[in-house]
Amino acid sequence: MAEKPEDLHLPTTIVTKMINDCLPTTCKVSKEANIAIAKAASVFVLYATASANSVAQKSSRKTITGSDVVTAMGEMEFDKFVRPLENSLAIWRRGQQEKKASATALKDDEVGTVDEDKQSVQSVIQID
């Protein structure tokens, strides 16, 4: 848990960057609005986390999964976000699988190189 209440808030600079990235350049946002949005985002994250934790506990688990978050969004009546979140999770999972597959392929390549090196060393030893 957080030691201070301030630790429960998202960094204002990151939230400000997110706000500026999604608004047209002609739109200005006051410092007060940035702080208010950052606090609202922090409250939303805490609420979503608590709801997802409840879903996980109902399933007798201690670990919150992406599916728990999707279910929690529905329970929190944020149905509008369920489909985009499911799509984002599917894309993320696909990326993780590809990353794992490329790491496995790289590892297999390294093992093949080591085997080739052993064979060449063995052939040098046999020649002498």
SVG drawing of the C-alpha trace seen along z (x, -y; Angstrom):
<svg xmlns="http://www.w3.org/2000/svg" viewBox="-24 -28 71 66">
<polyline fill="none" stroke="black" stroke-width="0.4" points="0.0,0.0 1.0,-3.6 2.6,-5.3 1.2,-8.8 -2.1,-9.9 0.0,-11.6 1.3,-8.2 -2.1,-7.2 -2.2,-9.8 -1.0,-9.5 1.9,-11.8 0.5,-15.1 3.1,-15.4 2.1,-12.1 -1.6,-12.9 -0.9,-16.3 1.0,-14.7 -1.9,-12.3 -4.3,-15.2 -2.2,-17.2 -1.8,-14.2 -5.5,-13.7 -6.5,-17.4 -6.0,-19.6 -3.1,-22.0 -5.5,-24.9 -7.0,-23.7 -5.5,-25.0 -5.9,-23.3 -5.4,-25.1 -3.2,-23.8 -6.2,-23.5 -8.0,-21.3 -4.8,-19.1 -4.8,-18.5 -8.5,-17.8 -8.2,-15.3 -5.2,-13.6 -7.1,-13.2 -10.1,-11.9 -7.9,-9.4 -6.4,-8.3 -9.8,-7.7 -10.9,-5.8 -7.8,-3.6 -8.3,-2.8 -12.0,-2.1 -11.3,0.2 -8.5,2.0 -10.8,2.6 -13.6,3.8 -11.2,6.2 -9.9,7.4 -13.4,8.3 -13.9,10.2 -10.7,12.1 -11.6,12.8 -15.0,14.2 -13.0,16.7 -10.8,17.5 -7.8,16.0 -5.3,13.4 -4.0,12.3 -6.0,9.9 -6.1,10.8 -7.0,8.8 -10.3,10.7 -11.1,9.6 -10.6,6.0 -12.9,6.5 -15.6,8.1 -15.1,5.3 -15.7,2.7 -19.1,4.3 -20.0,4.4 -19.0,0.8 -21.4,0.0 -18.6,-1.1 -20.0,1.2 -18.8,-1.2 -15.2,-0.4 -15.6,3.4 -15.2,4.1 -12.3,1.7 -10.5,3.1 -11.1,6.7 -9.6,5.7 -6.6,4.0 -6.0,7.1 -6.1,9.4 -3.6,7.2 -1.3,7.2 -1.6,11.0 -0.8,11.5 2.3,9.3 3.4,11.2 3.0,14.5 5.1,13.1 7.7,11.8 7.9,15.2 8.1,17.1 10.9,14.8 12.8,15.3 12.4,19.1 13.5,18.9 16.6,16.9 17.4,19.3 17.0,22.2 19.3,20.4 21.9,20.0 21.7,23.6 22.2,24.6 25.2,22.3 26.7,23.9 26.1,27.4 27.8,26.4 30.7,25.0 31.0,28.3 31.0,30.3 33.7,28.1 35.8,28.4 35.3,32.2 36.3,32.4 39.5,30.3 40.3,32.7 39.8,35.7 42.0,34.2 45.0,33.7"/>
</svg>
